[in-house]
């Protein structure tokens, strides 16, 4: 395993783990092993997608996020609500109710991430004018998909859009505007993202494409929803509230929301991590030569389907659809046309660090030793039954062969090979007994 220790928001509660193989078989990057009756997460393979959280019947997979009480660590605090937060409320008339509610539960100010999505939408649209861009340009909005590419599709890293996530752009603008308005020092302001998924928390602690995150923490959307719900319910009769983002920015909460504004004609939007893998494989094999933009969402339905949301993802997607229609009816603004160039030039929108591949398949630093291990691995794959049953503690026979050459397991961990060996040994014992009996009779 790698010596570099990465931060991961998805953790294992060993006391709750029963050693079943649900998480093992559903992990998209084969980051989980089961041995000694417990699951183990391989650090460099994990992309914090949260699939293990969804399938664990024992709730042994947990997410490390900040809590609402953590905002008190700063003199002032700003909430960054992801657009998917609005989807947690049925029949929401205006996002202003949620924005006001956030102030009532303790935040000093609120900045809509959907506003930043409007700015990012125009920036991507302008970037797509470059005829020399690699095609398709891959959205960088979902950190899980970006980490997936680092692990499984490193050749596609040049295709990743180098424009910062709306969360980061929102945090940068929110802090600067608040400090300008109040005269306070930037270090006195804590900026917290209301997150629907664990990947955003990881992106804050271990940034992708930038040296340091502008966000100070991430609070689970479920925790915020529980605190917000009574306040939003009381405010539904007020009429003077209104958000500042366009219906396009709010629409980023659902799959295809980004594509619809940045490249409506020559784009492809895919949701669900396993669906993303299948499409990325085809992109890597040049099967989408006419595709200009690819939007990948690790969660089914987009961010509304994140592991940390309260509402059912299909209901949430419908809530966003109705909210988007209501905002569009009031003010039909296209950010590609309405976001001023001055705003785009005012704030840094591009990443300031390269996105590096994460070579989890590297078997050894010595190329000669690595080739020997690869040869042994291929030999083992031919010898293994190919059932991919997971009973050995590895998700597939290929992964098991890799684990053997890495020294994590021995061949006897495969029950099928062990059964075969026991059968041979039993026959040998029978033959030995017959031989002994024959020799005794001769004597």
DRENZASE-381214 format. One record per residue (C-alpha): residue number from 0; residue in three letters; z, x, y. Coordinates in steps of 0.2 Angstrom, whole numbers. Example, Ala and Ser with C-alpha at 12.3 -4.5 7.8 and 13.67 -1.06 7.14 Angstrom:
DRENZASE-381214
pos->0	code->Ala	Z->39	X->62	Y->-22;
pos->1	code->Ser	Z->36	X->68	Y->-5;
This chain:
DRENZASE-381214
pos->0	code->Unk	Z->0	X->0	Y->0;
pos->1	code->Unk	Z->-3	X->5	Y->18;
pos->2	code->Unk	Z->11	X->15	Y->27;
pos->3	code->Unk	Z->8	X->5	Y->43;
pos->4	code->Unk	Z->20	X->-10	Y->44;
pos->5	code->Unk	Z->12	X->-25	Y->52;
pos->6	code->Unk	Z->21	X->-40	Y->60;
pos->7	code->Unk	Z->19	X->-56	Y->50;
pos->8	code->Unk	Z->25	X->-73	Y->55;
pos->9	code->Unk	Z->24	X->-80	Y->38;
pos->10	code->Unk	Z->39	X->-75	Y->27;
pos->11	code->Unk	Z->46	X->-78	Y->10;
pos->12	code->Unk	Z->63	X->-85	Y->7;
pos->13	code->Unk	Z->67	X->-77	Y->-10;
pos->14	code->Unk	Z->81	X->-89	Y->-13;
pos->15	code->Unk	Z->70	X->-104	Y->-13;
pos->16	code->Unk	Z->55	X->-95	Y->-23;
pos->17	code->Unk	Z->53	X->-101	Y->-41;
pos->18	code->Unk	Z->40	X->-89	Y->-46;
pos->19	code->Unk	Z->26	X->-102	Y->-48;
pos->20	code->Unk	Z->8	X->-97	Y->-44;
pos->21	code->Unk	Z->3	X->-110	Y->-32;
pos->22	code->Unk	Z->3	X->-98	Y->-17;
pos->23	code->Unk	Z->-5	X->-85	Y->-28;
pos->24	code->Unk	Z->-20	X->-95	Y->-32;
pos->25	code->Unk	Z->-23	X->-102	Y->-15;
pos->26	code->Unk	Z->-22	X->-86	Y->-4;
pos->27	code->Unk	Z->-39	X->-83	Y->3;
pos->28	code->Unk	Z->-36	X->-64	Y->4;
pos->29	code->Unk	Z->-27	X->-61	Y->-12;
pos->30	code->Unk	Z->-11	X->-56	Y->-2;
pos->31	code->Unk	Z->2	X->-63	Y->-15;
pos->32	code->Unk	Z->8	X->-56	Y->-31;
pos->33	code->Unk	Z->21	X->-64	Y->-43;
pos->34	code->Unk	Z->33	X->-53	Y->-53;
pos->35	code->Unk	Z->51	X->-52	Y->-57;
pos->36	code->Unk	Z->51	X->-71	Y->-55;
pos->37	code->Unk	Z->47	X->-70	Y->-36;
pos->38	code->Unk	Z->32	X->-70	Y->-25;
pos->39	code->Unk	Z->28	X->-55	Y->-15;
pos->40	code->Unk	Z->17	X->-54	Y->0;
pos->41	code->Unk	Z->6	X->-38	Y->2;
pos->42	code->Unk	Z->8	X->-33	Y->20;
pos->43	code->Unk	Z->-10	X->-27	Y->24;
pos->44	code->Unk	Z->-19	X->-41	Y->16;
pos->45	code->Unk	Z->-10	X->-56	Y->24;
pos->46	code->Unk	Z->-19	X->-64	Y->38;
pos->47	code->Unk	Z->-5	X->-77	Y->42;
pos->48	code->Unk	Z->-16	X->-92	Y->39;
pos->49	code->Unk	Z->-2	X->-103	Y->32;
pos->50	code->Unk	Z->-11	X->-108	Y->16;
pos->51	code->Unk	Z->4	X->-103	Y->6;
pos->52	code->Unk	Z->15	X->-114	Y->17;
pos->53	code->Unk	Z->5	X->-129	Y->14;
pos->54	code->Unk	Z->5	X->-127	Y->-5;
pos->55	code->Unk	Z->22	X->-121	Y->-9;
pos->56	code->Unk	Z->32	X->-136	Y->-16;
pos->57	code->Unk	Z->48	X->-127	Y->-15;
pos->58	code->Unk	Z->47	X->-123	Y->4;
pos->59	code->Unk	Z->49	X->-105	Y->0;
pos->60	code->Unk	Z->36	X->-99	Y->13;
pos->61	code->Unk	Z->43	X->-100	Y->31;
pos->62	code->Unk	Z->36	X->-96	Y->48;
pos->63	code->Unk	Z->45	X->-85	Y->60;
pos->64	code->Unk	Z->43	X->-92	Y->78;
pos->65	code->Unk	Z->54	X->-92	Y->94;
pos->66	code->Unk	Z->65	X->-107	Y->97;
pos->67	code->Unk	Z->66	X->-118	Y->113;
pos->68	code->Unk	Z->83	X->-109	Y->117;
pos->69	code->Unk	Z->74	X->-93	Y->119;
pos->70	code->Unk	Z->67	X->-98	Y->135;
pos->71	code->Unk	Z->84	X->-95	Y->143;
pos->72	code->Unk	Z->82	X->-76	Y->140;
pos->73	code->Unk	Z->71	X->-76	Y->156;
pos->74	code->Unk	Z->76	X->-82	Y->173;
pos->75	code->Unk	Z->60	X->-93	Y->174;
pos->76	code->Unk	Z->50	X->-100	Y->159;
pos->77	code->Unk	Z->32	X->-106	Y->158;
pos->78	code->Unk	Z->25	X->-117	Y->144;
pos->79	code->Unk	Z->8	X->-115	Y->138;
pos->80	code->Unk	Z->4	X->-131	Y->128;
pos->81	code->Unk	Z->-11	X->-129	Y->116;
pos->82	code->Unk	Z->-23	X->-144	Y->117;
pos->83	code->Unk	Z->-18	X->-149	Y->100;
pos->84	code->Unk	Z->0	X->-154	Y->107;
pos->85	code->Unk	Z->-8	X->-169	Y->115;
pos->86	code->Unk	Z->-15	X->-174	Y->98;
pos->87	code->Unk	Z->3	X->-177	Y->92;
pos->88	code->Unk	Z->5	X->-192	Y->103;
pos->89	code->Unk	Z->-4	X->-208	Y->98;
pos->90	code->Unk	Z->-11	X->-219	Y->112;
pos->91	code->Unk	Z->-8	X->-205	Y->125;
pos->92	code->Unk	Z->-15	X->-211	Y->142;
pos->93	code->Unk	Z->-15	X->-194	Y->150;
pos->94	code->Unk	Z->-10	X->-177	Y->146;
pos->95	code->Unk	Z->0	X->-177	Y->162;
pos->96	code->Unk	Z->14	X->-186	Y->153;
pos->97	code->Unk	Z->16	X->-171	Y->141;
pos->98	code->Unk	Z->15	X->-158	Y->155;
pos->99	code->Unk	Z->29	X->-167	Y->165;
pos->100	code->Unk	Z->39	X->-169	Y->149;
pos->101	code->Unk	Z->39	X->-150	Y->146;
pos->102	code->Unk	Z->47	X->-148	Y->163;
pos->103	code->Unk	Z->60	X->-161	Y->158;
pos->104	code->Unk	Z->65	X->-151	Y->142;
pos->105	code->Unk	Z->68	X->-135	Y->151;
pos->106	code->Unk	Z->53	X->-126	Y->157;
pos->107	code->Unk	Z->51	X->-121	Y->175;
pos->108	code->Unk	Z->32	X->-123	Y->175;
pos->109	code->Unk	Z->17	X->-128	Y->164;
pos->110	code->Unk	Z->0	X->-121	Y->163;
pos->111	code->Unk	Z->-13	X->-130	Y->152;
pos->112	code->Unk	Z->-21	X->-119	Y->139;
pos->113	code->Unk	Z->-36	X->-131	Y->140;
pos->114	code->Unk	Z->-39	X->-125	Y->158;
pos->115	code->Unk	Z->-41	X->-107	Y->152;
pos->116	code->Unk	Z->-52	X->-114	Y->138;
pos->117	code->Unk	Z->-63	X->-121	Y->152;
pos->118	code->Unk	Z->-64	X->-103	Y->160;
pos->119	code->Unk	Z->-67	X->-95	Y->143;
pos->120	code->Unk	Z->-81	X->-108	Y->139;
pos->121	code->Unk	Z->-91	X->-103	Y->154;
pos->122	code->Unk	Z->-88	X->-84	Y->150;
pos->123	code->Unk	Z->-95	X->-86	Y->133;
pos->124	code->Unk	Z->-109	X->-97	Y->139;
pos->125	code->Unk	Z->-114	X->-83	Y->151;
pos->126	code->Unk	Z->-112	X->-70	Y->138;
pos->127	code->Unk	Z->-124	X->-79	Y->126;
pos->128	code->Unk	Z->-138	X->-76	Y->139;
pos->129	code->Unk	Z->-138	X->-57	Y->134;
pos->130	code->Unk	Z->-154	X->-56	Y->122;
pos->131	code->Unk	Z->-146	X->-40	Y->114;
pos->132	code->Unk	Z->-131	X->-48	Y->107;
pos->133	code->Unk	Z->-129	X->-48	Y->88;
pos->134	code->Unk	Z->-132	X->-65	Y->81;
pos->135	code->Unk	Z->-123	X->-75	Y->78;
pos->136	code->Unk	Z->-109	X->-72	Y->90;
pos->137	code->Unk	Z->-93	X->-76	Y->81;
pos->138	code->Unk	Z->-79	X->-85	Y->91;
pos->139	code->Unk	Z->-63	X->-75	Y->93;
pos->140	code->Unk	Z->-52	X->-90	Y->97;
pos->141	code->Unk	Z->-45	X->-92	Y->79;
pos->142	code->Unk	Z->-34	X->-76	Y->76;
pos->143	code->Unk	Z->-34	X->-80	Y->57;
pos->144	code->Unk	Z->-53	X->-80	Y->56;
pos->145	code->Unk	Z->-53	X->-63	Y->65;
pos->146	code->Unk	Z->-41	X->-55	Y->54;
pos->147	code->Unk	Z->-51	X->-62	Y->39;
pos->148	code->Unk	Z->-66	X->-53	Y->45;
pos->149	code->Unk	Z->-56	X->-37	Y->47;
pos->150	code->Unk	Z->-50	X->-38	Y->29;
pos->151	code->Unk	Z->-65	X->-46	Y->20;
pos->152	code->Unk	Z->-80	X->-44	Y->31;
pos->153	code->Unk	Z->-78	X->-28	Y->41;
pos->154	code->Unk	Z->-97	X->-27	Y->44;
pos->155	code->Unk	Z->-96	X->-43	Y->55;
pos->156	code->Unk	Z->-84	X->-35	Y->67;
pos->157	code->Unk	Z->-98	X->-31	Y->80;
pos->158	code->Unk	Z->-102	X->-50	Y->80;
pos->159	code->Unk	Z->-85	X->-55	Y->86;
pos->160	code->Unk	Z->-85	X->-61	Y->104;
pos->161	code->Unk	Z->-75	X->-49	Y->115;
pos->162	code->Unk	Z->-69	X->-62	Y->127;
pos->163	code->Unk	Z->-50	X->-65	Y->126;
pos->164	code->Unk	Z->-42	X->-81	Y->118;
pos->165	code->Unk	Z->-38	X->-95	Y->130;
pos->166	code->Unk	Z->-20	X->-93	Y->126;
pos->167	code->Unk	Z->-20	X->-75	Y->133;
pos->168	code->Unk	Z->-31	X->-80	Y->148;
pos->169	code->Unk	Z->-19	X->-94	Y->152;
pos->170	code->Unk	Z->-3	X->-83	Y->151;
pos->171	code->Unk	Z->-11	X->-70	Y->163;
pos->172	code->Unk	Z->-16	X->-84	Y->176;
pos->173	code->Unk	Z->0	X->-94	Y->174;
pos->174	code->Unk	Z->12	X->-79	Y->177;
pos->175	code->Unk	Z->2	X->-72	Y->192;
pos->176	code->Unk	Z->1	X->-90	Y->200;
pos->177	code->Unk	Z->19	X->-93	Y->197;
pos->178	code->Unk	Z->24	X->-76	Y->205;
pos->179	code->Unk	Z->13	X->-79	Y->219;
pos->180	code->Unk	Z->20	X->-96	Y->222;
pos->181	code->Unk	Z->39	X->-92	Y->220;
pos->182	code->Unk	Z->39	X->-74	Y->225;
pos->183	code->Unk	Z->48	X->-69	Y->209;
pos->184	code->Unk	Z->45	X->-53	Y->199;
pos->185	code->Unk	Z->34	X->-54	Y->184;
pos->186	code->Unk	Z->47	X->-47	Y->172;
pos->187	code->Unk	Z->58	X->-62	Y->177;
pos->188	code->Unk	Z->45	X->-74	Y->170;
pos->189	code->Unk	Z->44	X->-79	Y->151;
pos->190	code->Unk	Z->28	X->-87	Y->146;
pos->191	code->Unk	Z->29	X->-96	Y->129;
pos->192	code->Unk	Z->14	X->-103	Y->119;
pos->193	code->Unk	Z->17	X->-120	Y->110;
pos->194	code->Unk	Z->9	X->-116	Y->94;
pos->195	code->Unk	Z->1	X->-126	Y->80;
pos->196	code->Unk	Z->0	X->-111	Y->68;
pos->197	code->Unk	Z->9	X->-95	Y->63;
pos->198	code->Unk	Z->-7	X->-84	Y->67;
pos->199	code->Unk	Z->-4	X->-86	Y->85;
pos->200	code->Unk	Z->14	X->-79	Y->84;
pos->201	code->Unk	Z->7	X->-64	Y->74;
pos->202	code->Unk	Z->-7	X->-62	Y->88;
pos->203	code->Unk	Z->7	X->-61	Y->101;
pos->204	code->Unk	Z->17	X->-48	Y->91;
pos->205	code->Unk	Z->2	X->-39	Y->84;
pos->206	code->Unk	Z->-12	X->-42	Y->97;
pos->207	code->Unk	Z->-31	X->-42	Y->91;
pos->208	code->Unk	Z->-43	X->-34	Y->103;
pos->209	code->Unk	Z->-30	X->-30	Y->117;
pos->210	code->Unk	Z->-16	X->-17	Y->119;
pos->211	code->Unk	Z->-3	X->-30	Y->124;
pos->212	code->Unk	Z->-1	X->-48	Y->124;
pos->213	code->Unk	Z->2	X->-58	Y->140;
pos->214	code->Unk	Z->12	X->-70	Y->130;
pos->215	code->Unk	Z->31	X->-67	Y->128;
pos->216	code->Unk	Z->34	X->-79	Y->113;
pos->217	code->Unk	Z->28	X->-94	Y->103;
pos->218	code->Unk	Z->37	X->-110	Y->99;
pos->219	code->Unk	Z->33	X->-121	Y->85;
pos->220	code->Unk	Z->24	X->-137	Y->90;
pos->221	code->Unk	Z->35	X->-147	Y->78;
pos->222	code->Unk	Z->50	X->-142	Y->87;
pos->223	code->Unk	Z->43	X->-145	Y->104;
pos->224	code->Unk	Z->36	X->-162	Y->99;
pos->225	code->Unk	Z->54	X->-168	Y->93;
pos->226	code->Unk	Z->61	X->-163	Y->110;
pos->227	code->Unk	Z->46	X->-171	Y->120;
pos->228	code->Unk	Z->44	X->-187	Y->111;
pos->229	code->Unk	Z->58	X->-197	Y->120;
pos->230	code->Unk	Z->53	X->-191	Y->137;
pos->231	code->Unk	Z->34	X->-195	Y->134;
pos->232	code->Unk	Z->38	X->-212	Y->128;
pos->233	code->Unk	Z->48	X->-216	Y->144;
pos->234	code->Unk	Z->34	X->-210	Y->155;
pos->235	code->Unk	Z->19	X->-220	Y->148;
pos->236	code->Unk	Z->21	X->-233	Y->162;
pos->237	code->Unk	Z->19	X->-220	Y->176;
pos->238	code->Unk	Z->2	X->-219	Y->184;
pos->239	code->Unk	Z->2	X->-204	Y->195;
pos->240	code->Unk	Z->1	X->-191	Y->182;
pos->241	code->Unk	Z->-15	X->-181	Y->178;
pos->242	code->Unk	Z->-20	X->-165	Y->170;
pos->243	code->Unk	Z->-32	X->-152	Y->178;
pos->244	code->Unk	Z->-43	X->-147	Y->163;
pos->245	code->Unk	Z->-59	X->-155	Y->158;
pos->246	code->Unk	Z->-62	X->-166	Y->142;
pos->247	code->Unk	Z->-71	X->-151	Y->135;
pos->248	code->Unk	Z->-56	X->-140	Y->137;
pos->249	code->Unk	Z->-45	X->-153	Y->128;
pos->250	code->Unk	Z->-58	X->-155	Y->115;
pos->251	code->Unk	Z->-55	X->-137	Y->109;
pos->252	code->Unk	Z->-41	X->-144	Y->99;
pos->253	code->Unk	Z->-53	X->-150	Y->86;
pos->254	code->Unk	Z->-66	X->-141	Y->76;
pos->255	code->Unk	Z->-83	X->-140	Y->85;
pos->256	code->Unk	Z->-74	X->-142	Y->102;
pos->257	code->Unk	Z->-78	X->-125	Y->107;
pos->258	code->Unk	Z->-96	X->-125	Y->101;
pos->259	code->Unk	Z->-100	X->-141	Y->109;
pos->260	code->Unk	Z->-98	X->-134	Y->127;
pos->261	code->Unk	Z->-103	X->-115	Y->124;
pos->262	code->Unk	Z->-119	X->-118	Y->113;
pos->263	code->Unk	Z->-122	X->-136	Y->108;
pos->264	code->Unk	Z->-139	X->-133	Y->100;
pos->265	code->Unk	Z->-139	X->-117	Y->90;
pos->266	code->Unk	Z->-121	X->-116	Y->84;
pos->267	code->Unk	Z->-111	X->-120	Y->68;
pos->268	code->Unk	Z->-93	X->-125	Y->67;
pos->269	code->Unk	Z->-84	X->-124	Y->51;
pos->270	code->Unk	Z->-66	X->-128	Y->47;
pos->271	code->Unk	Z->-54	X->-124	Y->33;
pos->272	code->Unk	Z->-52	X->-105	Y->28;
pos->273	code->Unk	Z->-61	X->-106	Y->11;
pos->274	code->Unk	Z->-76	X->-115	Y->20;
pos->275	code->Unk	Z->-76	X->-101	Y->33;
pos->276	code->Unk	Z->-76	X->-88	Y->19;
pos->277	code->Unk	Z->-91	X->-96	Y->11;
pos->278	code->Unk	Z->-101	X->-97	Y->27;
pos->279	code->Unk	Z->-96	X->-79	Y->33;
pos->280	code->Unk	Z->-103	X->-73	Y->16;
pos->281	code->Unk	Z->-119	X->-81	Y->20;
pos->282	code->Unk	Z->-119	X->-74	Y->38;
pos->283	code->Unk	Z->-116	X->-57	Y->30;
pos->284	code->Unk	Z->-131	X->-59	Y->19;
pos->285	code->Unk	Z->-142	X->-63	Y->34;
pos->286	code->Unk	Z->-145	X->-82	Y->28;
pos->287	code->Unk	Z->-142	X->-88	Y->46;
pos->288	code->Unk	Z->-154	X->-78	Y->56;
pos->289	code->Unk	Z->-158	X->-93	Y->68;
pos->290	code->Unk	Z->-139	X->-96	Y->72;
pos->291	code->Unk	Z->-133	X->-91	Y->89;
pos->292	code->Unk	Z->-115	X->-95	Y->89;
pos->293	code->Unk	Z->-102	X->-97	Y->75;
pos->294	code->Unk	Z->-85	X->-106	Y->77;
pos->295	code->Unk	Z->-73	X->-104	Y->63;
pos->296	code->Unk	Z->-57	X->-113	Y->62;
pos->297	code->Unk	Z->-45	X->-108	Y->48;
pos->298	code->Unk	Z->-36	X->-125	Y->48;
pos->299	code->Unk	Z->-45	X->-141	Y->42;
pos->300	code->Unk	Z->-50	X->-151	Y->57;
pos->301	code->Unk	Z->-47	X->-136	Y->69;
pos->302	code->Unk	Z->-30	X->-133	Y->78;
pos->303	code->Unk	Z->-25	X->-151	Y->76;
pos->304	code->Unk	Z->-23	X->-147	Y->57;
pos->305	code->Unk	Z->-11	X->-132	Y->59;
pos->306	code->Unk	Z->4	X->-129	Y->48;
pos->307	code->Unk	Z->16	X->-132	Y->62;
pos->308	code->Unk	Z->10	X->-148	Y->69;
pos->309	code->Unk	Z->19	X->-165	Y->67;
pos->310	code->Unk	Z->5	X->-177	Y->65;
pos->311	code->Unk	Z->-7	X->-179	Y->51;
pos->312	code->Unk	Z->-23	X->-169	Y->55;
pos->313	code->Unk	Z->-35	X->-184	Y->53;
pos->314	code->Unk	Z->-24	X->-195	Y->64;
pos->315	code->Unk	Z->-22	X->-180	Y->77;
pos->316	code->Unk	Z->-41	X->-178	Y->77;
pos->317	code->Unk	Z->-44	X->-196	Y->81;
pos->318	code->Unk	Z->-30	X->-195	Y->95;
pos->319	code->Unk	Z->-40	X->-181	Y->103;
pos->320	code->Unk	Z->-56	X->-190	Y->101;
pos->321	code->Unk	Z->-49	X->-205	Y->111;
pos->322	code->Unk	Z->-41	X->-194	Y->124;
pos->323	code->Unk	Z->-57	X->-184	Y->127;
pos->324	code->Unk	Z->-66	X->-200	Y->129;
pos->325	code->Unk	Z->-53	X->-206	Y->142;
pos->326	code->Unk	Z->-54	X->-190	Y->152;
pos->327	code->Unk	Z->-73	X->-190	Y->152;
pos->328	code->Unk	Z->-73	X->-208	Y->158;
pos->329	code->Unk	Z->-62	X->-203	Y->173;
pos->330	code->Unk	Z->-70	X->-186	Y->177;
pos->331	code->Unk	Z->-85	X->-180	Y->167;
pos->332	code->Unk	Z->-85	X->-161	Y->171;
pos->333	code->Unk	Z->-94	X->-148	Y->162;
pos->334	code->Unk	Z->-85	X->-131	Y->164;
pos->335	code->Unk	Z->-101	X->-121	Y->161;
pos->336	code->Unk	Z->-107	X->-128	Y->178;
pos->337	code->Unk	Z->-90	X->-132	Y->187;
pos->338	code->Unk	Z->-79	X->-116	Y->184;
pos->339	code->Unk	Z->-82	X->-105	Y->199;
pos->340	code->Unk	Z->-89	X->-87	Y->197;
pos->341	code->Unk	Z->-74	X->-82	Y->209;
pos->342	code->Unk	Z->-62	X->-87	Y->195;
pos->343	code->Unk	Z->-71	X->-78	Y->182;
pos->344	code->Unk	Z->-71	X->-62	Y->192;
pos->345	code->Unk	Z->-52	X->-64	Y->198;
pos->346	code->Unk	Z->-44	X->-62	Y->180;
pos->347	code->Unk	Z->-48	X->-51	Y->166;
pos->348	code->Unk	Z->-57	X->-60	Y->153;
pos->349	code->Unk	Z->-63	X->-47	Y->141;
pos->350	code->Unk	Z->-53	X->-38	Y->127;
pos->351	code->Unk	Z->-47	X->-20	Y->131;
pos->352	code->Unk	Z->-45	X->-13	Y->114;
pos->353	code->Unk	Z->-57	X->-12	Y->99;
pos->354	code->Unk	Z->-56	X->-23	Y->84;
pos->355	code->Unk	Z->-53	X->-11	Y->69;
pos->356	code->Unk	Z->-57	X->-15	Y->51;
pos->357	code->Unk	Z->-43	X->-17	Y->39;
pos->358	code->Unk	Z->-49	X->-8	Y->23;
pos->359	code->Unk	Z->-37	X->-15	Y->10;
pos->360	code->Unk	Z->-49	X->-10	Y->-4;
pos->361	code->Unk	Z->-47	X->8	Y->-1;
pos->362	code->Unk	Z->-40	X->15	Y->-17;
pos->363	code->Unk	Z->-35	X->33	Y->-11;
pos->364	code->Unk	Z->-37	X->44	Y->4;
pos->365	code->Unk	Z->-46	X->57	Y->-8;
pos->366	code->Unk	Z->-64	X->51	Y->-11;
pos->367	code->Unk	Z->-65	X->59	Y->-28;
pos->368	code->Unk	Z->-48	X->51	Y->-34;
pos->369	code->Unk	Z->-54	X->35	Y->-26;
pos->370	code->Unk	Z->-70	X->35	Y->-36;
pos->371	code->Unk	Z->-60	X->39	Y->-52;
pos->372	code->Unk	Z->-49	X->24	Y->-49;
pos->373	code->Unk	Z->-64	X->13	Y->-46;
pos->374	code->Unk	Z->-72	X->19	Y->-62;
pos->375	code->Unk	Z->-56	X->15	Y->-71;
pos->376	code->Unk	Z->-55	X->-2	Y->-62;
pos->377	code->Unk	Z->-72	X->-7	Y->-67;
pos->378	code->Unk	Z->-68	X->-2	Y->-85;
pos->379	code->Unk	Z->-52	X->-13	Y->-85;
pos->380	code->Unk	Z->-62	X->-28	Y->-78;
pos->381	code->Unk	Z->-74	X->-27	Y->-93;
pos->382	code->Unk	Z->-59	X->-26	Y->-105;
pos->383	code->Unk	Z->-50	X->-41	Y->-97;
pos->384	code->Unk	Z->-53	X->-59	Y->-102;
pos->385	code->Unk	Z->-60	X->-65	Y->-85;
pos->386	code->Unk	Z->-49	X->-81	Y->-86;
pos->387	code->Unk	Z->-42	X->-78	Y->-68;
pos->388	code->Unk	Z->-27	X->-88	Y->-74;
pos->389	code->Unk	Z->-14	X->-79	Y->-63;
pos->390	code->Unk	Z->-1	X->-77	Y->-77;
pos->391	code->Unk	Z->0	X->-59	Y->-75;
pos->392	code->Unk	Z->6	X->-61	Y->-57;
pos->393	code->Unk	Z->-11	X->-56	Y->-49;
pos->394	code->Unk	Z->-23	X->-70	Y->-43;
pos->395	code->Unk	Z->-39	X->-64	Y->-53;
pos->396	code->Unk	Z->-43	X->-52	Y->-67;
pos->397	code->Unk	Z->-52	X->-41	Y->-54;
pos->398	code->Unk	Z->-36	X->-41	Y->-43;
pos->399	code->Unk	Z->-26	X->-37	Y->-58;
pos->400	code->Unk	Z->-37	X->-22	Y->-63;
pos->401	code->Unk	Z->-35	X->-15	Y->-45;
pos->402	code->Unk	Z->-16	X->-18	Y->-46;
pos->403	code->Unk	Z->-16	X->-8	Y->-62;
pos->404	code->Unk	Z->-25	X->7	Y->-55;
pos->405	code->Unk	Z->-14	X->6	Y->-40;
pos->406	code->Unk	Z->1	X->8	Y->-51;
pos->407	code->Unk	Z->9	X->-10	Y->-48;
pos->408	code->Unk	Z->6	X->-17	Y->-65;
pos->409	code->Unk	Z->3	X->-11	Y->-83;
pos->410	code->Unk	Z->-10	X->-19	Y->-95;
pos->411	code->Unk	Z->3	X->-28	Y->-105;
pos->412	code->Unk	Z->7	X->-40	Y->-90;
pos->413	code->Unk	Z->-9	X->-49	Y->-96;
pos->414	code->Unk	Z->-3	X->-61	Y->-109;
pos->415	code->Unk	Z->-20	X->-63	Y->-117;
pos->416	code->Unk	Z->-22	X->-44	Y->-120;
pos->417	code->Unk	Z->-4	X->-44	Y->-125;
pos->418	code->Unk	Z->-7	X->-58	Y->-138;
pos->419	code->Unk	Z->-22	X->-48	Y->-144;
pos->420	code->Unk	Z->-11	X->-32	Y->-146;
pos->421	code->Unk	Z->3	X->-42	Y->-155;
pos->422	code->Unk	Z->-10	X->-50	Y->-167;
pos->423	code->Unk	Z->-17	X->-32	Y->-171;
pos->424	code->Unk	Z->1	X->-26	Y->-173;
pos->425	code->Unk	Z->6	X->-40	Y->-184;
pos->426	code->Unk	Z->-10	X->-37	Y->-195;
pos->427	code->Unk	Z->-5	X->-19	Y->-196;
pos->428	code->Unk	Z->12	X->-23	Y->-202;
pos->429	code->Unk	Z->5	X->-35	Y->-215;
pos->430	code->Unk	Z->-6	X->-21	Y->-221;
pos->431	code->Unk	Z->8	X->-9	Y->-221;
pos->432	code->Unk	Z->19	X->-21	Y->-231;
pos->433	code->Unk	Z->5	X->-24	Y->-244;
pos->434	code->Unk	Z->2	X->-5	Y->-245;
pos->435	code->Unk	Z->21	X->-2	Y->-248;
pos->436	code->Unk	Z->22	X->-16	Y->-261;
pos->437	code->Unk	Z->7	X->-8	Y->-270;
pos->438	code->Unk	Z->15	X->9	Y->-270;
pos->439	code->Unk	Z->31	X->2	Y->-277;
pos->440	code->Unk	Z->22	X->-6	Y->-291;
pos->441	code->Unk	Z->13	X->10	Y->-295;
pos->442	code->Unk	Z->29	X->19	Y->-297;
